[in-house]
Amino acid sequence: MKEIDWNSEATGILKAELVRQNIKYDELILRLEKIGVKENYKGIANKINRGSFTFMFFMQCIKVINKKIEIR
């Protein structure tokens, strides 16, 4: 059985949801601020492009995107 790269899976889900909802990083930053999460553009871009973010950050993003994610 092939080992799953969970960081890549999470990054793919987050990027796909941002594209589906047509949410750019600037909009994501504004939405995160509304729930008390302070980020800047460079920080968001680095986290998402590197794929090294916490589960908490992932869930915060999913919350502000307003999506329910099904685990495959």
C-alpha positions in Angstrom: 0.0 0.0 0.0 1.3 3.4 -0.9 2.1 5.8 2.0 0.0 8.9 2.0 1.7 12.3 2.2 -0.8 14.0 4.5 0.8 17.5 4.1 0.2 17.3 0.4 -3.3 16.0 0.9 -4.2 18.9 3.3 -2.5 21.5 1.0 -4.4 20.1 -2.0 -7.8 20.3 -0.2 -7.2 23.8 1.0 -6.0 25.1 -2.4 -8.8 23.4 -4.2 -11.4 24.9 -1.9 -9.9 28.4 -2.3 -10.1 28.0 -6.1 -13.7 26.6 -6.0 -14.9 29.5 -4.0 -12.7 32.0 -6.0 -11.1 33.2 -2.8 -7.6 34.8 -3.2 -5.1 35.1 -0.3 -6.1 38.7 0.3 -9.7 37.7 0.9 -8.7 34.7 3.0 -6.7 37.1 5.2 -9.7 39.4 5.7 -12.0 36.4 6.5 -9.4 35.0 9.0 -9.2 38.4 10.7 -13.0 38.2 11.3 -12.4 35.2 13.6 -9.4 36.7 15.3 -6.6 35.1 13.3 -3.9 37.6 12.3 -1.9 36.7 9.2 -0.2 38.6 6.4 0.0 37.8 2.7 3.6 36.5 2.8 2.8 34.3 5.8 -0.3 32.8 4.2 1.4 32.2 0.9 4.4 30.5 2.5 2.3 28.3 4.7 0.0 27.1 1.9 2.7 26.8 -0.8 5.0 24.9 1.6 2.2 22.8 2.9 3.5 23.0 6.4 0.7 24.4 8.4 -1.0 23.3 11.6 -4.3 21.4 11.6 -5.7 24.4 13.5 -4.8 26.7 10.7 -6.4 24.3 8.2 -9.6 24.2 10.2 -9.7 28.0 10.6 -9.3 28.3 6.8 -12.0 25.8 6.1 -14.3 27.5 8.6 -13.9 30.9 6.9 -14.3 29.3 3.4 -17.6 27.9 4.8 -17.1 24.4 3.6 -17.7 21.0 5.1 -14.9 18.7 4.0 -15.5 15.0 3.6 -12.5 12.8 4.3 -11.8 10.3 1.6 
